[in-house]
Amino acid sequence: MNEAFSMRLAREDDIQTLEVLIPLSVRTLQAPFYSSEQMEAALGPVFGVDRQLIRDGTYFIVEHAGQVVGCGGWSRRRAVFGGDSARLAEDSTLDQAHDPARIRAFFVNPDWARRGIGRLILSACELAICSAGFREAVLVATLAGEPLYASFGYTVVERYEVPLSGGLTLPVVRMTKCFDRNDPLFEK
Ligand SMILES: CC(C)(COP(=O)(O)OP(=O)(O)OC[C@H]1O[C@@H](n2cnc3c(N)ncnc32)[C@H](O)[C@@H]1OP(=O)(O)O)[C@@H](O)C(=O)NCCC(=O)NCCS
């Protein structure tokens, strides 16, 4: 099924498209897990475009017949989630020898859910993370995202709630995965 999709790095001129895709994905695919008040409060600060990932060349776009159907990426920087709208300074970089890389901001068009797009992007992220010399990845998953990461062997470290405006909170899951040094993902 994957052969119908093409993947490339996101560009600055994708941002407008992503700003439509992200709310569509959130409002549909997260609806079984969060209230509309939670989703609306999280759109922007928690679920939004992080231009830093695009500038770093660590954010992927999946297209089908020229239409953007999914996005997601990884990061060599400290932030574990969130758009960049509220960030005051540049997000600082991690040390790949000691810090876990971040898996960041996966959003799939609901019409294309459960077609392997998340799996495609996550595989590309893990390959890039290992190639960059990281030995571990960490992420903060939504309840909608947890099954995807669990299916890749990420384990739950902590369940907690991200504070939102209006006294609301968003239940999320911190998950981690260590990469095996003998894994063929590593460059020898
Ligand atoms: C999470 C998300 C990115 C998954 O994308 P996707 O393209 O639908 O996922 P895939 O089709 O690649 O799924 C791969 C595997 O993950 C697991 N999985 C994914 N979604 C699942 C779901 N809703 N229920 C159970 N398992 C699921 C399954 O094991 C699946 O394999 P299978 O379909 O062969 O059973 C998508 O649901 C989404 O965009 N959600 C809204 C935004 C969001 O919350 N993003 C996560 C941020 S952490």
The ligand as a Tripos MOL2 file, in Angstrom:
@<TRIPOS>MOLECULE
LIG
   48    50     1     0     0
SMALL
NO_CHARGES

@<TRIPOS>ATOM
      1 C1         -1.6690    8.8200   15.4290 C.3       1 LIG1
      2 C2         -1.7660    8.9070   13.9180 C.3       1 LIG1
      3 C3         -0.6480    9.8100   13.3870 C.3       1 LIG1
      4 C4         -1.5950    7.4820   13.3230 C.3       1 LIG1
      5 O1         -1.4880    7.5910   11.9200 O.3       1 LIG1
      6 P1         -1.9890    6.4360   10.9300 P.3       1 LIG1
      7 O2         -1.4340    6.7340    9.5860 O.co2     1 LIG1
      8 O3         -3.4630    6.2800   11.0190 O.co2     1 LIG1
      9 O4         -1.2940    5.1370   11.5360 O.3       1 LIG1
     10 P2         -0.8810    3.8130   10.7400 P.3       1 LIG1
     11 O5         -1.9470    3.4740    9.7300 O.co2     1 LIG1
     12 O6          0.5010    3.9600   10.2110 O.co2     1 LIG1
     13 O7         -0.8950    2.7340   11.9210 O.3       1 LIG1
     14 C5          0.2100    1.8820   12.1750 C.3       1 LIG1
     15 C6         -0.1460    1.0000   13.3540 C.3       1 LIG1
     16 O8         -0.3390    1.7950   14.5230 O.3       1 LIG1
     17 C7         -1.4260    1.2610   15.3050 C.3       1 LIG1
     18 N1         -2.5600    2.2130   15.2660 N.ar      1 LIG1
     19 C8         -2.6110    3.3920   14.6190 C.ar      1 LIG1
     20 N2         -3.7900    4.0010   14.8520 N.ar      1 LIG1
     21 C9         -4.5040    3.1790   15.6560 C.ar      1 LIG1
     22 C10        -5.7870    3.2510   16.2410 C.ar      1 LIG1
     23 N3         -6.6130    4.3080   16.0390 N.pl3     1 LIG1
     24 N4         -6.2100    2.2290   17.0090 N.ar      1 LIG1
     25 C11        -5.4060    1.1600   17.2270 C.ar      1 LIG1
     26 N5         -4.1650    1.0330   16.6880 N.ar      1 LIG1
     27 C12        -3.7130    2.0340   15.9240 C.ar      1 LIG1
     28 C13        -1.7990   -0.0490   14.6460 C.3       1 LIG1
     29 O9         -0.9380   -1.0550   15.1600 O.3       1 LIG1
     30 C14        -1.4330    0.2300   13.1920 C.3       1 LIG1
     31 O10        -1.1930   -0.9200   12.4270 O.3       1 LIG1
     32 P3         -2.4390   -1.6710   11.6990 P.3       1 LIG1
     33 O11        -3.2830   -0.6180   11.0240 O.co2     1 LIG1
     34 O12        -1.7590   -2.5970   10.7340 O.co2     1 LIG1
     35 O13        -3.1920   -2.3560   12.7890 O.co2     1 LIG1
     36 C15        -3.1570    9.4330   13.4970 C.3       1 LIG1
     37 O14        -4.1550    8.7110   14.1770 O.3       1 LIG1
     38 C16        -3.3740   10.9070   13.7960 C.2       1 LIG1
     39 O15        -2.9930   11.7710   13.0060 O.2       1 LIG1
     40 N6         -4.0300   11.2230   14.9530 N.am      1 LIG1
     41 C17        -4.4220   12.5980   15.2680 C.3       1 LIG1
     42 C18        -3.2410   13.4840   15.6200 C.3       1 LIG1
     43 C19        -2.4700   12.8950   16.7720 C.2       1 LIG1
     44 O16        -3.0040   12.6670   17.8560 O.2       1 LIG1
     45 N7         -1.1880   12.6590   16.5200 N.am      1 LIG1
     46 C20        -0.3110   12.0010   17.4720 C.3       1 LIG1
     47 C21         0.5550   12.9910   18.1150 C.3       1 LIG1
     48 S1          1.5520   12.1490   19.3540 S.3       1 LIG1
@<TRIPOS>BOND
     1     1     2 1
     2     2     3 1
     3     2     4 1
     4     2    36 1
     5     4     5 1
     6     5     6 1
     7     6     7 2
     8     6     8 1
     9     6     9 1
    10     9    10 1
    11    10    11 2
    12    10    12 1
    13    10    13 1
    14    13    14 1
    15    14    15 1
    16    15    16 1
    17    15    30 1
    18    16    17 1
    19    17    18 1
    20    17    28 1
    21    18    19 ar
    22    18    27 ar
    23    19    20 ar
    24    20    21 ar
    25    21    22 ar
    26    21    27 ar
    27    22    23 1
    28    22    24 ar
    29    24    25 ar
    30    25    26 ar
    31    26    27 ar
    32    28    29 1
    33    28    30 1
    34    30    31 1
    35    31    32 1
    36    32    33 2
    37    32    34 1
    38    32    35 1
    39    36    37 1
    40    36    38 1
    41    38    39 2
    42    38    40 1
    43    40    41 1
    44    41    42 1
    45    42    43 1
    46    43    44 2
    47    43    45 1
    48    45    46 1
    49    46    47 1
    50    47    48 1
@<TRIPOS>SUBSTRUCTURE
     1 LIG1         1 GROUP 0 **** ****
